[in-house]
Amino acid sequence: MDVVLVIGRVLFSALFARSGLQHLRDDGTMAGYAEAKGVPSARLMVPITGVMILAGAILIALGLWADLGALLIVVFLIPTALIMHAYWKIDDPQASHADSAHFYKDVALLGGAIVIFYLYNQVQDIPASLTDALFGKF
């Protein structure tokens, strides 16, 4: 059943790998969008978050300090949900609905990243992984 864990890690990571690459390739457009949403230092933050989520995705997919990878994803998702997808601040019902979907998607992904962190943190020796957890048990 180890293959199921690998498939799950890769599928979870695919979204973040793609998004991380997009942050790095199309940083000008993404920074403009982030600025419009009120992100401070957006031109600096877009490539930083791109590297952060790409690294997190790779670590999780490979099972290489996947607990650290999950934390990188968590640190990205919290402000992304609250700043980039603050649907409650939008007056237009259609735009609010669209951002609501993104907000709750981010919340669900946040839950998944927390579960990955917990799994690696508590079990420590996860099968089909390149390394054990980086962090000791909390």
N, C-alpha and C positions, 0 to 999 in steps of 0.2 A: 504493500500500500504506500510505500515511500513515493512512488511516482505521483500519487494524488497530491501529496504535499508540494512536490516540485511544480506540478501543473498549476496548482492554486497560487503559489508564489509568483510564477511567471505571469499568469493572467492578471493578478493584482498589480504587478509591477509595470505591465505594458502601458497602462494609461500614463503613469508618471514618467516613464522613459520617453514616450512620445511628447508629452508636455514639456519635459526638460529640454529636449532637443528644439522644440518650437521656441521656447524662451531664449535659447542661444542663437538660433538662426534668424528669427524675426523679432529681435529685441526692440527695434524702433517702434514697430506697430504695437507690440505688447506694452512697451513703456508708455506710449501715448494713451492706451486704454487704462493702464494703471494710474496714470496722472489724472485722468478724467474721473476716476473713482476716489481720488484723494490720497493715494499712496505716497508717503513722503519719500523723496529721493528715488523715484520710480526708475529712472534711467540706470541707477546703480543696483537697485533691488531686483530687477528682472533677470539680469545675468546671474546674480548671486543665487536667486531662488532656482534658476534653471540648473545650475551646477548641483545645488542641494538636492533637488528632487531626482535628477538623473543619477546622482551617486546613491541616493536612497533606493531607487528602483533596482540598480545593479546589485547592491548589497543584498537586498531581499531576494531577488531572482536567483542569485547564486547561493544563497544561504551562507554568505560571508559576513559575519557580524550583522546578521539580519536584525538584531535588536537595535543597533545603531541606525541602520537603514530605516527602520520603522519610526524611530525618534525624529529623524530628518523629515520624514513625510508628515508626522504629527505637527512639528514646528512650522511647516509650510501650510498645512490645511487650516489651522485655527485662524490665523489672520486672513487667509484667503476667503474663508467662509464669512467672517465677520465684516471685512472691508469690501471685498470685491463683489460679494453677493448679498449685500444688505437689502434684501427685497422690501423690508418694512419701511425703508426710506424713499421708495419709489412711488410716485403718484399714479403713473400710467398703469392700468390693470394688466395689460399684456406684458409689459416689461417687468412688472413686479412678479407676475406668474413665472416668467422665464427665469428670473434670478432666484425665485423660490426653489425651482427645480435644481438649479446649480448649488444653492445653499444646502439643501437636504442631501444631494449627492455627496458634497464635501463632508457633511456630518456622517454619512454612512461609511465613506472611505476612511474617515478619522476613526470610526469604530473598528474597522478592519485593521488599520495600522496599530491601534492599541492592542488588539488581540494578538497580532504578530509579535509585538514587543513583549507582551505578557507570556506568550508561549515560549519564546526564546529565553526570557529572563527566568522563568520558573522551572522549566524543564532542563535548560542548559545544554544537554546533549541531544540535539534534534537530529533524527536520521535524514539522510540525503542532503546534508549541508556541508559546505566546505570547512566551516569552523563552528565552534561552540559560540555561545553568547559572549559578547565583549564585556558586558556589565555583569557583576555578581548579582545574586538574588537580592531583591528589595524586600 
